[in-house]
Amino acid sequence: MSEQNNNVETTVVGVISSVEGDVFVKNASGETFPVADGQQVLLNQIVQTGENGALLVNLITGSEPNHRSNAGTWAKLNR
């Protein structure tokens, strides 16, 4: 599940299956954008929840960590 796109690794590590409130992803270029159900999460992307945000990510390993925050926490998704 790894592709090369302009020499930037785009390895999918999970898929967002549920989003509540404000949740954002920061990419390798530092750009931040809102996430949506069904969106792929790539290796080394950083996920941030807003004050009222929560999400469920189905990792390609089959596990489902639930990240809930009330203070804009960042979580970097690594292998």
Contacts in CASP RR format, 6 or more apart in sequence:
PFRMAT RR
TARGET T0000
AUTHOR 0000-0000-0000
METHOD contacts of the structure
MODEL  1
MSEQNNNVETTVVGVISSVEGDVFVKNASGETFPVADGQQVLLNQIVQTG
ENGALLVNLITGSEPNHRSNAGTWAKLNR
1 11 0 8 1.000
1 12 0 8 1.000
1 60 0 8 1.000
2 9 0 8 1.000
2 10 0 8 1.000
2 11 0 8 1.000
3 10 0 8 1.000
3 11 0 8 1.000
4 10 0 8 1.000
8 28 0 8 1.000
9 42 0 8 1.000
9 43 0 8 1.000
9 44 0 8 1.000
10 42 0 8 1.000
10 43 0 8 1.000
11 42 0 8 1.000
11 43 0 8 1.000
12 40 0 8 1.000
12 41 0 8 1.000
12 42 0 8 1.000
12 43 0 8 1.000
12 60 0 8 1.000
13 41 0 8 1.000
13 42 0 8 1.000
13 43 0 8 1.000
13 59 0 8 1.000
13 60 0 8 1.000
13 77 0 8 1.000
13 79 0 8 1.000
14 40 0 8 1.000
14 41 0 8 1.000
14 57 0 8 1.000
14 58 0 8 1.000
14 59 0 8 1.000
14 60 0 8 1.000
14 77 0 8 1.000
15 38 0 8 1.000
15 39 0 8 1.000
15 40 0 8 1.000
15 41 0 8 1.000
15 57 0 8 1.000
15 58 0 8 1.000
16 23 0 8 1.000
16 35 0 8 1.000
16 36 0 8 1.000
16 37 0 8 1.000
16 38 0 8 1.000
16 39 0 8 1.000
16 40 0 8 1.000
16 41 0 8 1.000
16 55 0 8 1.000
16 56 0 8 1.000
16 57 0 8 1.000
16 58 0 8 1.000
17 37 0 8 1.000
17 38 0 8 1.000
17 56 0 8 1.000
17 57 0 8 1.000
17 58 0 8 1.000
17 64 0 8 1.000
18 37 0 8 1.000
18 54 0 8 1.000
18 55 0 8 1.000
18 56 0 8 1.000
19 35 0 8 1.000
19 36 0 8 1.000
19 37 0 8 1.000
19 53 0 8 1.000
19 54 0 8 1.000
19 55 0 8 1.000
20 52 0 8 1.000
20 53 0 8 1.000
20 54 0 8 1.000
20 55 0 8 1.000
21 49 0 8 1.000
21 50 0 8 1.000
21 52 0 8 1.000
21 53 0 8 1.000
21 54 0 8 1.000
22 34 0 8 1.000
22 49 0 8 1.000
22 50 0 8 1.000
22 51 0 8 1.000
22 52 0 8 1.000
22 53 0 8 1.000
23 34 0 8 1.000
23 35 0 8 1.000
23 47 0 8 1.000
23 48 0 8 1.000
23 49 0 8 1.000
23 50 0 8 1.000
23 53 0 8 1.000
23 54 0 8 1.000
23 55 0 8 1.000
24 32 0 8 1.000
24 33 0 8 1.000
24 34 0 8 1.000
24 35 0 8 1.000
24 47 0 8 1.000
24 48 0 8 1.000
24 49 0 8 1.000
24 50 0 8 1.000
25 32 0 8 1.000
25 33 0 8 1.000
25 35 0 8 1.000
25 39 0 8 1.000
25 41 0 8 1.000
25 45 0 8 1.000
25 46 0 8 1.000
25 47 0 8 1.000
25 48 0 8 1.000
26 32 0 8 1.000
26 45 0 8 1.000
26 46 0 8 1.000
26 48 0 8 1.000
26 74 0 8 1.000
27 33 0 8 1.000
27 42 0 8 1.000
27 45 0 8 1.000
28 44 0 8 1.000
28 45 0 8 1.000
32 48 0 8 1.000
35 47 0 8 1.000
35 55 0 8 1.000
41 47 0 8 1.000
41 57 0 8 1.000
41 77 0 8 1.000
42 77 0 8 1.000
43 77 0 8 1.000
43 78 0 8 1.000
43 79 0 8 1.000
44 76 0 8 1.000
44 77 0 8 1.000
44 78 0 8 1.000
45 76 0 8 1.000
45 77 0 8 1.000
46 74 0 8 1.000
46 75 0 8 1.000
46 76 0 8 1.000
46 77 0 8 1.000
47 55 0 8 1.000
47 57 0 8 1.000
47 67 0 8 1.000
47 74 0 8 1.000
47 75 0 8 1.000
47 76 0 8 1.000
47 77 0 8 1.000
48 72 0 8 1.000
48 73 0 8 1.000
48 74 0 8 1.000
48 75 0 8 1.000
49 55 0 8 1.000
49 67 0 8 1.000
49 68 0 8 1.000
49 69 0 8 1.000
49 72 0 8 1.000
49 73 0 8 1.000
50 69 0 8 1.000
50 70 0 8 1.000
50 71 0 8 1.000
50 72 0 8 1.000
51 70 0 8 1.000
51 71 0 8 1.000
51 72 0 8 1.000
52 70 0 8 1.000
53 68 0 8 1.000
53 69 0 8 1.000
53 70 0 8 1.000
54 66 0 8 1.000
54 67 0 8 1.000
54 68 0 8 1.000
54 69 0 8 1.000
55 66 0 8 1.000
55 67 0 8 1.000
56 64 0 8 1.000
56 66 0 8 1.000
57 64 0 8 1.000
57 65 0 8 1.000
57 67 0 8 1.000
57 77 0 8 1.000
58 64 0 8 1.000
59 65 0 8 1.000
67 73 0 8 1.000
67 75 0 8 1.000
END
